């Protein structure tokens, strides 16, 4: 369970069995959580009313009332509390209704403590996002202030913010977010979800490249008891648990073709079947997919379905790389400085003019994620009230000293160019990355040094 900043996160456990309660309480306390333990529903309701918790884990066997009534009462008292229900034999209709009423997760007994900690950890991430959205951490978009999750003054980011507003207020069921790794695709997905006005509905997410095909299918669609050897109970998948909310499929370009067909059916019919199931289940779930791959190229190679691509492309959002919107670097840096001042209890005033110039010359292959990590490192390790060039990583300083070859990468990647121009850009980029070292640049390009020299002369590239 990662550190959640300076906030003291509180977890409530409602369990009547000491053999279940104590091991989980001990694990969570050891990870730094403020844990309150209760043995009945009335005590839990009192805690929610008087103090409040970020996550409430309730054993339905310990709740001396109908578990759905208990859930409704909890959500009325503290709607932002993530409620996790556990039970020995969940009725599928009860589990589905609990998800519709806002239960964060329904989990079977016996408790898988590792999975329980992971689920609580995700719930705490959601609590952190809600706190940020409801406090003074308002994010600048151009010269306006709002509670969007997008930071930037560039025209393209302002347009993305406008698209988020329109999509969040609509009934659009599919969105495709494209862009390089680290550009903030997940944040955009969460912004759409939280700006939709249905904050209490679930936001379920999965990375399609993180699991083998069979496990990915069971995580997405769930399975019936007896569907396979280890299926001892029926399990609802993320599609089902996201009912009324959002399912975020990260790295959707890595999804196997077999599952792509099932995803297409889900999008077109709003129906699916669990593994081993014989009847369709209807859901009302917004699907947001994200990818850093060229899906058109994947289609041509037979690795991504054309019909699925066009179904996902109903609302396309392209997130440009940070090097394509360098005007946003100072404002992003300022936002992260403010953020980590709070997180790390520091008082850094900002970037020095020299540090800002160095950062503007860097190409940021890791995009916004790399910028965020750079600011965090500088604030954590340095003691001055300004971030200076010497506080930045070596590769950023080195990039600022490399010769320029008269090429700007600020042209949008979507603008069509000739093959000759693409070759020239590749050569310029390789020379910039290698610091002008032609041998290294040739290796990056996969050509000989002699060929590279010929092309440099042909394109008239001269160091400036």
N, C-alpha and C positions, 0 to 999 in steps of 0.2 A: 504494500500500500504506500504510494508515494506521498511525499510531503504536500499538504494542501495549503501552504502559505501560512500567514499569521492567524488565520481563523481557527478557533477551537471547535472542531467538529464534534457533534454529540450524537451518540448512537444509543437507542433504547432497545432492550431485549425483553420480550414477553414470553416467558417459558416457565412451565410448572415443573419440568423434570430437571433436577440439578445436574444429572449426567450429561444433558445437552447444554444447559445454560453455562455452567462454569468453564468448560473447555473453550467455547466461543468467546465468552467474556474475557478470558485470560489472553487469548490470541489477539483480540482487538485492542485490549489495554496495552499489550506489549508493543503494538504498532503505533502507539501514541494517541489512540482515540479516548475520548471521555465517555465511558460506558455506564449506563444506568440499567439495572436489572429489575424486573417486575415479574410477578407470578400470576397476575390476572388482568383482565381488560379494564376494570375500574381504575386501578392504579396507573395503567398506561394512559388512560384518558386524562387523569389528573395531571400527569407529568406533561402531556402535550399542552394542556391549558395553562399551567403555571410556569413552565420552563421552556418546553419545546425541544425537539430533537431534529437533526437533519435526516436521519434514517431510523426507521422503526422496524425491527424484525419480530414478527409475531407468530408463535406456534398456534395454529388453529385449535389444537387440542387443549391449549391453556386458556383460550378466549371463552369465557363463560357466557357466550351469546353467539348468535349466528355470525359467522366470520364476515359475511358481506355487510351486515349491519354495522359491525365493528369498523370495517374499512370505510364505510360511508361517514361514520361519526368522526373518524380520524381525519378524513379529507375535509370535512366541514370545519373542524377545529383548527387544523394546520394544513392547508392545501398544499404547501410546498414540501411537506415531509414525504420522503420516499418510503412507502410501506412495502415490506417484503413479507409475504406469507409463506409459511412452511407447514406441511402436513404429511401424514403417513399415506393417505389415499385420497388425493384430490379428485373430485368429480370434474370431468372435462367441462361441463357447462358452468360449474362454479368457477373454475379457473379462468374460463373465457370471460365470464361476467366480471370477475375481479379485475382482469386486465382492462376491461372497458370502463370500470369505475375508477381506474387510476392506480391500481396496484403496480408497483415497479416490477415485481417478479413473483411468481409462485414456484416454490421449490419443494421437491419431495424429500421425505425421510428415507433412510438415514441421512443425516447431514453430511455433505461433502464439504469439509471445512475450507479447503483450498478454493473451491468454486464459490463458496459463500463469501469469503473475503474478497474475491475478485468482483462479485456482484455488488457488494457494499462499496467497494472502491469506485466502481462506475457510477453508483448512485451519488457518491460524494462529489464526483466530477460534475454531475448535473446540478447539485446543490450550489457548487462554486459558481457555475455559469449563471444561475438564477440570482445569486447574490450580486454578482457583477452587474447584471442587467437592471437591478433595482436600486443600486446605490449611486454614488456620485461619479462612478467611473463611466462617464459619458465620452463617447469616442468622436473625434473630429472627422467629418467628411467634408472636404473642401473648407469653406468658411462657415459651415453650419454645425450645430451641435445636435446630436441625437443619441439614442441608445442602441444604435446598430452595432454589429460586431465587426464592421469593416473600417479600416483606417486608411486614409489616403486623400490627397487633394487632387490627384491627376484626374483628367476627364474620364478616362476609362473606368476608374474605380468609382467615381460618382455615378456613372451609368450603371455599373453593377449594383450599387446600392439602390438605385431606382428600380431595377429589375427585381431585386429581392423584395422590395415593398409591394410591387404589383403581384408577384407570385404568391407571397405570403397571404395576401388578401383575396386570392382567387381559389378556385377549386381545381387548379392544375394538379394532375395526379402523378406526372413524371417530369423530372428535371435531370439534365445531364450537365455536370460541371467538369470542364476540361482544363488542364493546366499542368505545369511541371510539379514535381514533388516539392513540398515546402511553400507553395504559393497561398495556402489557406483554404483549400477546397472544403475541408471538413467544417471550418468556421462558417463558411457561406451556407452549408447545409443546415447547421444549427441556427444560423440567423433566420433562415426561411422558416424553420420550425417554430422558434420562439417568438418570431414576429407575426405568426399566423393567428394569434389570439387564443390558441389552444395549448397554453403552456403546460396544463396539467395532463395532456395526452402524452403517451410514451414516445421517446426518441430512441429507436433501437439501431445499432450499427454493427457492421461486421466488415472485415477486410477479406475480400474474396481470394487473395493469394496466400492467406495465412493458414488455410486448412486443406487437406486432401479432399477430393471430390465427394467421397461418401460422407465425411464428417461435415463438410460445408452444406450438403443437402439436408442432413438431419438438423443442423443448426437453423437453417432457413425455414424448412417446412415441417419440422417435427416428425414424430413417428408414433405408430400405434403399438400397443403392447403386443409382443410376440412377432413384430415385423422382422426381427433378426435375433440372433442368439442372445445378445446382451440387452435386448429391449424388454426389461422386466416390468416397466411401467410405461404408460402413455406420456409422451412429452410434447408440449406445444412449442412450435418453432418461433423464430423472430418475426416472421410474417404475421403470424397469429397474434403475438404479443404486442405488435405495433398497431393493432386495430385502432382506428380513429386518429392515429398519429403519423409518425414518419419512420420509414425504414431507409437507412443510409447504407448503400453498398459501395464501399471504397474499393478502388482498383478493380472495377467491374470488367475491365478488359482481360483480366486473368481468369474469369469464370469459365469453366469447361462448357463445351457446346451442349452437352446433355442438359445441364442446368440452365443454360441460356434459353432452351426451348420451354422449360418449365416457368422461367421468369416471364417469358413472352406471354404465355397463357395466363399467368397471374395478372399481368398488366391489362390484357385485352378483355378478360372475363371477370376480373375481381374475385376469382375462385381458384382454389388449389386443393390438393389432397396431401395429407400426411403420408409418409412412407408406410406402406402396408395398409393404407386406408382404402375404403371402397366408396366413400361419399365425399362430395365436394363441400368445402367450407368457404363461405363468402366473407370477404373482408373489405373494409374501406380504409385503405392505407396509402398514403402518399409515398412514392418511391423516388428517392434522390440517389442518383448514381454518380460516381466520380472516377476519373481515370487520368493517368499521365501518359497514356499510350495514344498513338494515332489509330483510332478505331477504323478509319477508312482503309488504311494500309492493312490492318488486321482482317478486314472483310475481304480484301483482294487476295490475302493469303489463306483464306478459308478458316480463320481462327475466331471470327466473330460474325454472328448472324446479321445479315443485312436488314431483315425485318425487325429485329430487336433494336438495331441501331436507330432506325427511323422512329420507332415507338418511344425510345428514350429521348430523342432529339426534339420532342414537342416544345420544351423550353430549354434551349442550350445557353450555357453561361461559360464563356472562355475567360479564365483568370490569367492575365499576362504575367510573365516572369518579372522579377524585381528589376532586372537590368533594362526592361522595356518601359519602366515607369520610375526612373530615378528621382523624379520630383517628389516621390513619396518617401524616400529614404529618411530625410530629416524629420518628417512628422511621425514616421514609424519609430525612429530612434527615440524621439521625445516621449512617445506613448510608452515604450518599453522601459525607459528610464523612470518615468512616474510609477509604472507597474512594479518594477523591482525595488524601487525605493520603499514601497509599502511592504513587499514580500520579504525583503532582506533588512528592513529597518535602517536604511541608509538615507543620505540627503544630498545626492549628486544633483547639481544644478542643470547639467546638460553636456553637450559636446563642445569641445573647443572648435574654433573655425578651422584649424589645421586638421583635426580629426575628421570633421565633416567632409573636407575636401578629399582626404584619403579614402573615405568610405564611398564617396561619389565616383571615384575612379575604379572601384572594384566591381567585378562582374557578378558576384553573388550567386554562384552555382547552386547553393542550398536555399536560395530565395529568402522569404520572410523568416522561415525557421532558423536559417543561419544568422540572420541579423539579430533575431531575438536572443539566440545563444551567445552571440558576440557581446551584446549589451549586458546580459546577465553575468558573463564572465568578468567583464570590466568592472562592474559595480561590486561584484563579490570579492575580487582580489585586490582592488586598488582602494586607496584611502583618501584621494584628493576629491575636491568637490566638482571637478571637471574631468570628463573623459578626454585624455590626450592621445596623440598618435601612438606613443609608446605603450599604451594600454591595450592596443588592438593586436590581434593574432599576427604572426609572422607573415602568413600568406597574403593578408590584406595589405600590409606595409610593402611587401615585395611587388604586388600588383601596381601600386602607385608609382613605383620607380621604373616600370617597364616602358619601353619606347612605344609611342603611338604610331599606328600605320594608317592614320587618316580614315578610320572606319568607325561608325557609330552603330551600335546594335539597338538603337531606340526605335527602329522601324518595326511596326507590328509584325509578328511572325505569320499572321494570316495573309499578309499582302503577297500576291503572286510575284515571283521573280524568275529570271531566266536561269538555265543551268550554268551558264558562264558566270553569272553574278553569284550564284550559290557556291561555285567553286572558289571564286575570289574571297567570299566571306569566310569559307572554311579555312583557307590559307591564312587570312588575317587573324582569325580567332586562334588558330594553332600557334602562330608567331607570338601573339599576345600572351597566351597561356605559358609558352616556353620562355618568355622573357627575351625574345629575339634570337634564341638559340636555334639555329636552323636544323641541326642534327635532331634535337628533341622534337621540333615541329614536324620534321619529316616522319619520325616514328609515330607521332600522333595521327598523322594523315595516312600512314601506311604506304608511303612512297619513298623513293631514294632521295638523298640530299641533292644530288645533281638535278633530278627532275624538279624538286622544289625551287632550286635556284633559277631554273629556266622559267618556271611559272611566275616567280617574283618579278623577273625582268619583263615577261610578257604582259603582266598586269600593271607594270609601272609602279610597284610598291616601293616606296622610299621611306626610311625612318625619318620621323620629324622630331 
